[in-house]
Amino acid sequence: KKRREVTAELDSEFYEMLPDIRNEKEEHEIRDVVISILARMPTQMARALRLHIIERRPQEEVAAMEGVSVGALKTRIHRAKKEFKVIAESLGL
């Protein structure tokens, strides 16, 4: 099988969530870790983080795409960040 490589511009927020590996790994390895963590998250949370933080879409646009209010999206993103940290810690990061 061919291995597909996915690259994404990462927001500094993700680097702040993963302070221990920032200095140890190259940027593409950090992207792999972030993608791996997002894959372990509930779909709605992962999608909210990806759209708003990685793709840098405005909260209003993401809320419209998800069919929720901006307030609900903010809550989802907040919870998703917490979940991201929990998963990262469970992986020893």
Chimera marker file (.cmm) of the C-alpha trace (Angstrom):
<marker_set name="trace">
<marker id="1" x="0.000" y="0.000" z="0.000" r="1" g="1" b="0" radius="0.5"/>
<marker id="2" x="1.105" y="3.499" z="-0.664" r="1" g="1" b="0" radius="0.5"/>
<marker id="3" x="1.516" y="5.650" z="2.382" r="1" g="1" b="0" radius="0.5"/>
<marker id="4" x="-0.317" y="8.919" z="2.130" r="1" g="1" b="0" radius="0.5"/>
<marker id="5" x="1.210" y="11.790" z="3.958" r="1" g="1" b="0" radius="0.5"/>
<marker id="6" x="-1.020" y="14.461" z="5.395" r="1" g="1" b="0" radius="0.5"/>
<marker id="7" x="0.438" y="17.804" z="6.288" r="1" g="1" b="0" radius="0.5"/>
<marker id="8" x="-1.247" y="20.669" z="8.028" r="1" g="1" b="0" radius="0.5"/>
<marker id="9" x="-0.156" y="24.028" z="9.321" r="1" g="1" b="0" radius="0.5"/>
<marker id="10" x="-0.375" y="23.817" z="13.095" r="1" g="1" b="0" radius="0.5"/>
<marker id="11" x="-1.489" y="26.625" z="15.325" r="1" g="1" b="0" radius="0.5"/>
<marker id="12" x="0.781" y="27.516" z="18.228" r="1" g="1" b="0" radius="0.5"/>
<marker id="13" x="-1.962" y="26.287" z="20.580" r="1" g="1" b="0" radius="0.5"/>
<marker id="14" x="-1.145" y="22.687" z="19.696" r="1" g="1" b="0" radius="0.5"/>
<marker id="15" x="2.523" y="23.274" z="20.424" r="1" g="1" b="0" radius="0.5"/>
<marker id="16" x="1.555" y="24.666" z="23.829" r="1" g="1" b="0" radius="0.5"/>
<marker id="17" x="-0.465" y="21.524" z="24.517" r="1" g="1" b="0" radius="0.5"/>
<marker id="18" x="2.560" y="19.361" z="23.736" r="1" g="1" b="0" radius="0.5"/>
<marker id="19" x="5.430" y="21.208" z="25.425" r="1" g="1" b="0" radius="0.5"/>
<marker id="20" x="7.524" y="18.127" z="26.235" r="1" g="1" b="0" radius="0.5"/>
<marker id="21" x="7.900" y="16.968" z="22.653" r="1" g="1" b="0" radius="0.5"/>
<marker id="22" x="8.251" y="20.365" z="21.001" r="1" g="1" b="0" radius="0.5"/>
<marker id="23" x="12.022" y="20.450" z="21.436" r="1" g="1" b="0" radius="0.5"/>
<marker id="24" x="12.573" y="16.724" z="20.876" r="1" g="1" b="0" radius="0.5"/>
<marker id="25" x="10.800" y="16.164" z="17.588" r="1" g="1" b="0" radius="0.5"/>
<marker id="26" x="10.773" y="17.829" z="14.238" r="1" g="1" b="0" radius="0.5"/>
<marker id="27" x="7.689" y="19.662" z="13.050" r="1" g="1" b="0" radius="0.5"/>
<marker id="28" x="6.440" y="16.839" z="10.799" r="1" g="1" b="0" radius="0.5"/>
<marker id="29" x="6.624" y="14.379" z="13.685" r="1" g="1" b="0" radius="0.5"/>
<marker id="30" x="4.549" y="16.753" z="15.806" r="1" g="1" b="0" radius="0.5"/>
<marker id="31" x="1.981" y="16.910" z="13.008" r="1" g="1" b="0" radius="0.5"/>
<marker id="32" x="1.818" y="13.108" z="13.042" r="1" g="1" b="0" radius="0.5"/>
<marker id="33" x="1.228" y="13.130" z="16.789" r="1" g="1" b="0" radius="0.5"/>
<marker id="34" x="-1.520" y="15.740" z="16.499" r="1" g="1" b="0" radius="0.5"/>
<marker id="35" x="-3.216" y="13.798" z="13.705" r="1" g="1" b="0" radius="0.5"/>
<marker id="36" x="-2.976" y="10.623" z="15.777" r="1" g="1" b="0" radius="0.5"/>
<marker id="37" x="-4.555" y="12.326" z="18.800" r="1" g="1" b="0" radius="0.5"/>
<marker id="38" x="-7.335" y="13.830" z="16.685" r="1" g="1" b="0" radius="0.5"/>
<marker id="39" x="-8.081" y="10.351" z="15.301" r="1" g="1" b="0" radius="0.5"/>
<marker id="40" x="-8.631" y="9.085" z="18.858" r="1" g="1" b="0" radius="0.5"/>
<marker id="41" x="-11.050" y="11.874" z="19.742" r="1" g="1" b="0" radius="0.5"/>
<marker id="42" x="-14.828" y="11.883" z="19.283" r="1" g="1" b="0" radius="0.5"/>
<marker id="43" x="-15.593" y="12.998" z="15.741" r="1" g="1" b="0" radius="0.5"/>
<marker id="44" x="-17.389" y="16.242" z="16.617" r="1" g="1" b="0" radius="0.5"/>
<marker id="45" x="-14.600" y="17.395" z="18.911" r="1" g="1" b="0" radius="0.5"/>
<marker id="46" x="-11.843" y="16.513" z="16.473" r="1" g="1" b="0" radius="0.5"/>
<marker id="47" x="-13.664" y="18.238" z="13.610" r="1" g="1" b="0" radius="0.5"/>
<marker id="48" x="-14.191" y="21.407" z="15.667" r="1" g="1" b="0" radius="0.5"/>
<marker id="49" x="-10.491" y="21.589" z="16.582" r="1" g="1" b="0" radius="0.5"/>
<marker id="50" x="-9.355" y="20.838" z="13.065" r="1" g="1" b="0" radius="0.5"/>
<marker id="51" x="-11.607" y="23.420" z="11.436" r="1" g="1" b="0" radius="0.5"/>
<marker id="52" x="-11.034" y="26.225" z="13.916" r="1" g="1" b="0" radius="0.5"/>
<marker id="53" x="-7.456" y="25.730" z="15.064" r="1" g="1" b="0" radius="0.5"/>
<marker id="54" x="-5.674" y="23.928" z="12.240" r="1" g="1" b="0" radius="0.5"/>
<marker id="55" x="-7.614" y="25.348" z="9.292" r="1" g="1" b="0" radius="0.5"/>
<marker id="56" x="-8.054" y="28.682" z="11.117" r="1" g="1" b="0" radius="0.5"/>
<marker id="57" x="-11.666" y="29.133" z="10.174" r="1" g="1" b="0" radius="0.5"/>
<marker id="58" x="-13.655" y="31.713" z="12.156" r="1" g="1" b="0" radius="0.5"/>
<marker id="59" x="-15.870" y="30.352" z="14.921" r="1" g="1" b="0" radius="0.5"/>
<marker id="60" x="-18.953" y="31.731" z="13.188" r="1" g="1" b="0" radius="0.5"/>
<marker id="61" x="-18.146" y="29.779" z="10.019" r="1" g="1" b="0" radius="0.5"/>
<marker id="62" x="-17.421" y="26.551" z="11.893" r="1" g="1" b="0" radius="0.5"/>
<marker id="63" x="-20.613" y="26.940" z="13.949" r="1" g="1" b="0" radius="0.5"/>
<marker id="64" x="-22.633" y="27.338" z="10.736" r="1" g="1" b="0" radius="0.5"/>
<marker id="65" x="-20.932" y="24.279" z="9.211" r="1" g="1" b="0" radius="0.5"/>
<marker id="66" x="-21.678" y="22.223" z="12.313" r="1" g="1" b="0" radius="0.5"/>
<marker id="67" x="-25.239" y="23.513" z="12.648" r="1" g="1" b="0" radius="0.5"/>
<marker id="68" x="-24.722" y="24.837" z="16.180" r="1" g="1" b="0" radius="0.5"/>
<marker id="69" x="-24.608" y="28.243" z="17.829" r="1" g="1" b="0" radius="0.5"/>
<marker id="70" x="-21.286" y="30.032" z="18.331" r="1" g="1" b="0" radius="0.5"/>
<marker id="71" x="-21.672" y="29.511" z="22.079" r="1" g="1" b="0" radius="0.5"/>
<marker id="72" x="-22.138" y="25.773" z="21.600" r="1" g="1" b="0" radius="0.5"/>
<marker id="73" x="-19.099" y="25.659" z="19.332" r="1" g="1" b="0" radius="0.5"/>
<marker id="74" x="-16.991" y="27.509" z="21.912" r="1" g="1" b="0" radius="0.5"/>
<marker id="75" x="-18.025" y="24.931" z="24.501" r="1" g="1" b="0" radius="0.5"/>
<marker id="76" x="-17.219" y="22.097" z="22.098" r="1" g="1" b="0" radius="0.5"/>
<marker id="77" x="-13.780" y="23.552" z="21.347" r="1" g="1" b="0" radius="0.5"/>
<marker id="78" x="-13.073" y="24.027" z="25.057" r="1" g="1" b="0" radius="0.5"/>
<marker id="79" x="-14.041" y="20.421" z="25.805" r="1" g="1" b="0" radius="0.5"/>
<marker id="80" x="-12.084" y="19.216" z="22.782" r="1" g="1" b="0" radius="0.5"/>
<marker id="81" x="-8.930" y="20.934" z="24.038" r="1" g="1" b="0" radius="0.5"/>
<marker id="82" x="-9.337" y="19.189" z="27.395" r="1" g="1" b="0" radius="0.5"/>
<marker id="83" x="-9.857" y="15.842" z="25.646" r="1" g="1" b="0" radius="0.5"/>
<marker id="84" x="-6.820" y="16.494" z="23.446" r="1" g="1" b="0" radius="0.5"/>
<marker id="85" x="-4.690" y="17.006" z="26.565" r="1" g="1" b="0" radius="0.5"/>
<marker id="86" x="-6.062" y="13.871" z="28.241" r="1" g="1" b="0" radius="0.5"/>
<marker id="87" x="-5.285" y="11.736" z="25.193" r="1" g="1" b="0" radius="0.5"/>
<marker id="88" x="-1.831" y="13.283" z="24.818" r="1" g="1" b="0" radius="0.5"/>
<marker id="89" x="-1.079" y="12.504" z="28.470" r="1" g="1" b="0" radius="0.5"/>
<marker id="90" x="-2.369" y="8.938" z="28.096" r="1" g="1" b="0" radius="0.5"/>
<marker id="91" x="0.110" y="8.490" z="25.250" r="1" g="1" b="0" radius="0.5"/>
<marker id="92" x="2.896" y="9.691" z="27.509" r="1" g="1" b="0" radius="0.5"/>
<marker id="93" x="3.323" y="13.058" z="25.830" r="1" g="1" b="0" radius="0.5"/>
<link id1="1" id2="2" r="1" g="1" b="0" radius="0.2"/>
<link id1="2" id2="3" r="1" g="1" b="0" radius="0.2"/>
<link id1="3" id2="4" r="1" g="1" b="0" radius="0.2"/>
<link id1="4" id2="5" r="1" g="1" b="0" radius="0.2"/>
<link id1="5" id2="6" r="1" g="1" b="0" radius="0.2"/>
<link id1="6" id2="7" r="1" g="1" b="0" radius="0.2"/>
<link id1="7" id2="8" r="1" g="1" b="0" radius="0.2"/>
<link id1="8" id2="9" r="1" g="1" b="0" radius="0.2"/>
<link id1="9" id2="10" r="1" g="1" b="0" radius="0.2"/>
<link id1="10" id2="11" r="1" g="1" b="0" radius="0.2"/>
<link id1="11" id2="12" r="1" g="1" b="0" radius="0.2"/>
<link id1="12" id2="13" r="1" g="1" b="0" radius="0.2"/>
<link id1="13" id2="14" r="1" g="1" b="0" radius="0.2"/>
<link id1="14" id2="15" r="1" g="1" b="0" radius="0.2"/>
<link id1="15" id2="16" r="1" g="1" b="0" radius="0.2"/>
<link id1="16" id2="17" r="1" g="1" b="0" radius="0.2"/>
<link id1="17" id2="18" r="1" g="1" b="0" radius="0.2"/>
<link id1="18" id2="19" r="1" g="1" b="0" radius="0.2"/>
<link id1="19" id2="20" r="1" g="1" b="0" radius="0.2"/>
<link id1="20" id2="21" r="1" g="1" b="0" radius="0.2"/>
<link id1="21" id2="22" r="1" g="1" b="0" radius="0.2"/>
<link id1="22" id2="23" r="1" g="1" b="0" radius="0.2"/>
<link id1="23" id2="24" r="1" g="1" b="0" radius="0.2"/>
<link id1="24" id2="25" r="1" g="1" b="0" radius="0.2"/>
<link id1="25" id2="26" r="1" g="1" b="0" radius="0.2"/>
<link id1="26" id2="27" r="1" g="1" b="0" radius="0.2"/>
<link id1="27" id2="28" r="1" g="1" b="0" radius="0.2"/>
<link id1="28" id2="29" r="1" g="1" b="0" radius="0.2"/>
<link id1="29" id2="30" r="1" g="1" b="0" radius="0.2"/>
<link id1="30" id2="31" r="1" g="1" b="0" radius="0.2"/>
<link id1="31" id2="32" r="1" g="1" b="0" radius="0.2"/>
<link id1="32" id2="33" r="1" g="1" b="0" radius="0.2"/>
<link id1="33" id2="34" r="1" g="1" b="0" radius="0.2"/>
<link id1="34" id2="35" r="1" g="1" b="0" radius="0.2"/>
<link id1="35" id2="36" r="1" g="1" b="0" radius="0.2"/>
<link id1="36" id2="37" r="1" g="1" b="0" radius="0.2"/>
<link id1="37" id2="38" r="1" g="1" b="0" radius="0.2"/>
<link id1="38" id2="39" r="1" g="1" b="0" radius="0.2"/>
<link id1="39" id2="40" r="1" g="1" b="0" radius="0.2"/>
<link id1="40" id2="41" r="1" g="1" b="0" radius="0.2"/>
<link id1="41" id2="42" r="1" g="1" b="0" radius="0.2"/>
<link id1="42" id2="43" r="1" g="1" b="0" radius="0.2"/>
<link id1="43" id2="44" r="1" g="1" b="0" radius="0.2"/>
<link id1="44" id2="45" r="1" g="1" b="0" radius="0.2"/>
<link id1="45" id2="46" r="1" g="1" b="0" radius="0.2"/>
<link id1="46" id2="47" r="1" g="1" b="0" radius="0.2"/>
<link id1="47" id2="48" r="1" g="1" b="0" radius="0.2"/>
<link id1="48" id2="49" r="1" g="1" b="0" radius="0.2"/>
<link id1="49" id2="50" r="1" g="1" b="0" radius="0.2"/>
<link id1="50" id2="51" r="1" g="1" b="0" radius="0.2"/>
<link id1="51" id2="52" r="1" g="1" b="0" radius="0.2"/>
<link id1="52" id2="53" r="1" g="1" b="0" radius="0.2"/>
<link id1="53" id2="54" r="1" g="1" b="0" radius="0.2"/>
<link id1="54" id2="55" r="1" g="1" b="0" radius="0.2"/>
<link id1="55" id2="56" r="1" g="1" b="0" radius="0.2"/>
<link id1="56" id2="57" r="1" g="1" b="0" radius="0.2"/>
<link id1="57" id2="58" r="1" g="1" b="0" radius="0.2"/>
<link id1="58" id2="59" r="1" g="1" b="0" radius="0.2"/>
<link id1="59" id2="60" r="1" g="1" b="0" radius="0.2"/>
<link id1="60" id2="61" r="1" g="1" b="0" radius="0.2"/>
<link id1="61" id2="62" r="1" g="1" b="0" radius="0.2"/>
<link id1="62" id2="63" r="1" g="1" b="0" radius="0.2"/>
<link id1="63" id2="64" r="1" g="1" b="0" radius="0.2"/>
<link id1="64" id2="65" r="1" g="1" b="0" radius="0.2"/>
<link id1="65" id2="66" r="1" g="1" b="0" radius="0.2"/>
<link id1="66" id2="67" r="1" g="1" b="0" radius="0.2"/>
<link id1="67" id2="68" r="1" g="1" b="0" radius="0.2"/>
<link id1="68" id2="69" r="1" g="1" b="0" radius="0.2"/>
<link id1="69" id2="70" r="1" g="1" b="0" radius="0.2"/>
<link id1="70" id2="71" r="1" g="1" b="0" radius="0.2"/>
<link id1="71" id2="72" r="1" g="1" b="0" radius="0.2"/>
<link id1="72" id2="73" r="1" g="1" b="0" radius="0.2"/>
<link id1="73" id2="74" r="1" g="1" b="0" radius="0.2"/>
<link id1="74" id2="75" r="1" g="1" b="0" radius="0.2"/>
<link id1="75" id2="76" r="1" g="1" b="0" radius="0.2"/>
<link id1="76" id2="77" r="1" g="1" b="0" radius="0.2"/>
<link id1="77" id2="78" r="1" g="1" b="0" radius="0.2"/>
<link id1="78" id2="79" r="1" g="1" b="0" radius="0.2"/>
<link id1="79" id2="80" r="1" g="1" b="0" radius="0.2"/>
<link id1="80" id2="81" r="1" g="1" b="0" radius="0.2"/>
<link id1="81" id2="82" r="1" g="1" b="0" radius="0.2"/>
<link id1="82" id2="83" r="1" g="1" b="0" radius="0.2"/>
<link id1="83" id2="84" r="1" g="1" b="0" radius="0.2"/>
<link id1="84" id2="85" r="1" g="1" b="0" radius="0.2"/>
<link id1="85" id2="86" r="1" g="1" b="0" radius="0.2"/>
<link id1="86" id2="87" r="1" g="1" b="0" radius="0.2"/>
<link id1="87" id2="88" r="1" g="1" b="0" radius="0.2"/>
<link id1="88" id2="89" r="1" g="1" b="0" radius="0.2"/>
<link id1="89" id2="90" r="1" g="1" b="0" radius="0.2"/>
<link id1="90" id2="91" r="1" g="1" b="0" radius="0.2"/>
<link id1="91" id2="92" r="1" g="1" b="0" radius="0.2"/>
<link id1="92" id2="93" r="1" g="1" b="0" radius="0.2"/>
</marker_set>
